[in-house]
């Protein structure tokens, strides 16, 4: 009987100690794993945006498949009147009354650069890339946009309402002194732009 009483007394002491710990919670919890949440992003105060530019502010222009014989040159993109060009439009949404300019920056870090001594965009070098070929950027009137300087690679617009559409076309051109030196292949290029506003 004494053993039973001692056992009952011991259980009572453990139960009382458990209640004290539960009320005060002085024990340290055991970790079952840990980690970190990283948040990234940028906050801006842009007065303008470009429709269809996607999350990376990228616009894709599919130039299709073009024959070298149908191309003009870096100085005469329209060639003999046959122009194989891809038309595209950039819709800009701004605060009403905003004066905005679009500045093309072919030589910035992400740009593919210019063909040396020309006003046209260079195609990206690499395995299977076309040689002695560039891309001419043309305005809405079909005139060549000179990408060789920041003053001539700038398109200005004064928005009377909140939207404007800038129309362009792009054409592959031969860039060598002799068009026969052009070599067929991939014709990819990258042309960064910046919207500047007052």
C-alpha positions as CSV (number, residue, x, y, z in Angstrom):
1,X,0.0,0.0,0.0
2,X,2.9,2.4,0.8
3,X,4.3,1.8,-2.7
4,X,0.9,2.7,-4.2
5,X,0.7,5.8,-2.1
6,X,4.3,6.9,-3.0
7,X,3.5,6.3,-6.7
8,X,0.4,8.4,-6.4
9,X,2.3,11.1,-4.6
10,X,5.0,11.1,-7.3
11,X,2.4,11.4,-10.1
12,X,0.7,14.3,-8.3
13,X,4.1,16.2,-8.1
14,X,4.7,15.6,-11.8
15,X,1.2,16.8,-12.7
16,X,1.6,19.9,-10.6
17,X,5.0,20.7,-12.1
18,X,3.6,20.2,-15.6
19,X,0.8,22.7,-14.9
20,X,3.3,25.2,-13.6
21,X,5.4,24.9,-16.8
22,X,2.3,25.2,-19.0
23,X,1.2,28.4,-17.2
24,X,4.7,30.1,-17.2
25,X,6.2,28.5,-20.4
26,X,9.7,28.9,-19.4
27,X,11.1,26.1,-21.6
28,X,12.7,26.8,-25.0
29,X,10.9,25.4,-28.0
30,X,12.7,23.0,-30.3
31,X,13.4,24.3,-33.8
32,X,12.1,22.1,-36.6
33,X,13.8,24.0,-39.4
34,X,14.3,27.6,-40.5
35,X,14.6,29.8,-43.6
36,X,14.5,33.2,-45.1
37,X,12.0,35.0,-47.3
38,X,13.6,37.5,-49.8
39,X,11.5,40.2,-51.3
40,X,12.8,42.0,-54.4
41,X,11.4,44.8,-56.5
42,X,11.7,48.4,-57.6
43,X,9.3,51.3,-56.9
44,X,9.2,54.0,-59.5
45,X,7.3,57.2,-60.3
46,X,7.1,56.7,-64.1
47,X,4.7,59.1,-65.8
48,X,4.7,56.9,-68.8
49,X,4.6,53.2,-69.7
50,X,4.6,51.3,-73.0
51,X,1.7,48.9,-73.7
52,X,2.6,45.3,-74.5
53,X,6.1,45.6,-73.1
54,X,5.6,42.8,-70.7
55,X,7.1,42.5,-67.2
56,X,10.6,43.1,-68.4
57,X,9.6,46.1,-70.5
58,X,10.5,44.1,-73.6
59,X,8.8,44.4,-77.0
60,X,9.3,41.6,-79.5
61,X,9.4,42.3,-83.2
62,X,9.4,39.2,-85.5
63,X,11.4,40.1,-88.6
64,X,10.4,36.9,-90.3
65,X,12.6,35.2,-93.0
66,X,14.1,37.6,-95.6
67,X,16.2,37.0,-98.6
68,X,19.5,38.9,-99.0
69,X,18.5,39.8,-102.6
70,X,15.5,41.8,-101.2
71,X,17.5,43.9,-98.8
72,X,18.6,47.5,-99.2
73,X,21.8,48.8,-97.8
74,X,22.7,50.6,-94.6
75,X,22.7,53.9,-96.5
76,X,19.6,53.2,-98.7
77,X,17.4,50.8,-96.7
78,X,14.6,50.9,-99.3
79,X,17.0,49.7,-102.0
80,X,15.5,49.6,-105.5
81,X,12.0,50.2,-104.1
82,X,11.5,46.7,-102.6
83,X,11.5,47.0,-98.9
84,X,11.0,43.9,-96.7
85,X,10.2,45.6,-93.4
86,X,8.3,44.6,-90.3
87,X,6.0,47.4,-89.1
88,X,5.4,47.7,-85.4
89,X,3.7,50.2,-83.1
90,X,4.6,51.3,-79.6
91,X,1.6,52.6,-77.6
92,X,2.7,54.9,-74.8
93,X,0.4,55.7,-71.9
94,X,1.3,58.8,-70.0
95,X,-0.2,61.4,-67.7
96,X,-2.2,63.9,-69.8
97,X,-0.2,66.8,-71.2
98,X,3.2,65.0,-70.6
99,X,6.0,66.0,-73.0
100,X,7.8,62.7,-73.6
101,X,10.8,61.6,-75.7
102,X,11.8,58.1,-76.6
103,X,15.6,57.6,-76.7
104,X,17.1,54.6,-78.4
105,X,20.3,53.4,-76.9
106,X,22.0,50.7,-79.1
107,X,25.3,51.0,-77.3
108,X,24.1,50.6,-73.8
109,X,25.0,47.5,-71.8
110,X,22.1,45.4,-73.2
111,X,22.2,46.7,-76.7
112,X,23.8,44.8,-79.6
113,X,25.5,48.0,-80.8
114,X,25.9,49.6,-84.2
115,X,27.5,48.4,-87.4
116,X,30.8,50.4,-87.4
117,X,30.5,53.5,-89.6
118,X,26.8,53.2,-90.1
119,X,23.5,54.3,-88.5
120,X,22.0,50.8,-88.2
121,X,21.8,48.2,-85.5
122,X,24.3,45.3,-85.5
123,X,23.0,41.8,-85.3
124,X,24.3,39.7,-82.4
125,X,27.4,37.7,-83.3
126,X,27.6,34.0,-82.6
127,X,27.4,30.6,-84.1
128,X,25.0,30.7,-87.1
129,X,24.7,34.5,-87.1
130,X,24.3,36.4,-90.3
131,X,27.4,38.4,-91.5
132,X,27.5,41.9,-93.0
133,X,23.8,42.4,-92.1
134,X,22.3,45.0,-89.9
135,X,18.8,46.3,-89.0
136,X,17.6,49.7,-90.1
137,X,15.0,51.4,-87.9
138,X,12.6,53.6,-89.9
139,X,10.1,56.2,-88.6
140,X,6.4,56.4,-89.6
141,X,7.4,58.1,-92.9
142,X,9.9,55.4,-93.8
143,X,12.9,57.6,-93.1
144,X,16.0,56.0,-91.6
145,X,16.4,56.9,-87.9
146,X,20.1,57.6,-87.2
147,X,21.0,55.5,-84.2
148,X,24.6,56.7,-84.1
149,X,24.0,59.6,-81.7
150,X,21.7,60.4,-78.8
151,X,20.4,63.5,-80.5
152,X,19.3,61.8,-83.7
153,X,18.1,58.6,-81.9
154,X,15.5,60.5,-80.0
155,X,11.8,60.7,-80.9
156,X,9.8,63.5,-79.2
157,X,6.1,63.7,-78.7
158,X,3.8,66.1,-76.8
159,X,0.8,64.1,-75.6
160,X,-2.4,66.0,-75.6
161,X,-4.3,63.1,-74.0
162,X,-2.9,60.2,-72.1
163,X,-2.1,57.9,-75.0
164,X,0.1,58.1,-78.1
165,X,1.1,55.6,-80.8
166,X,4.6,55.7,-82.2
167,X,4.9,53.8,-85.5
168,X,8.1,52.3,-86.8
169,X,9.3,49.7,-89.2
170,X,12.5,47.7,-89.2
171,X,14.3,46.3,-92.2
172,X,17.3,44.0,-92.6
173,X,20.0,45.7,-94.7
174,X,23.4,44.7,-96.1
175,X,26.3,46.5,-94.4
176,X,29.4,45.6,-96.4
177,X,30.8,47.6,-99.2
178,X,29.7,44.8,-101.6
179,X,26.2,43.3,-100.9
180,X,27.6,40.0,-102.1
181,X,29.7,39.7,-98.9
182,X,26.5,39.3,-96.9
183,X,26.1,35.8,-95.3
184,X,22.8,34.3,-94.4
185,X,22.1,33.2,-90.8
186,X,20.3,34.4,-87.6
187,X,19.5,38.1,-87.6
188,X,18.8,38.8,-83.9
189,X,19.4,42.2,-82.3
190,X,18.6,44.1,-79.1
191,X,17.8,47.9,-79.0
192,X,17.2,49.3,-75.5
193,X,15.1,52.5,-75.2
194,X,14.3,55.0,-72.4
195,X,11.3,57.2,-72.0
196,X,12.3,60.7,-70.9
197,X,9.7,63.2,-69.8
198,X,9.5,66.7,-68.3
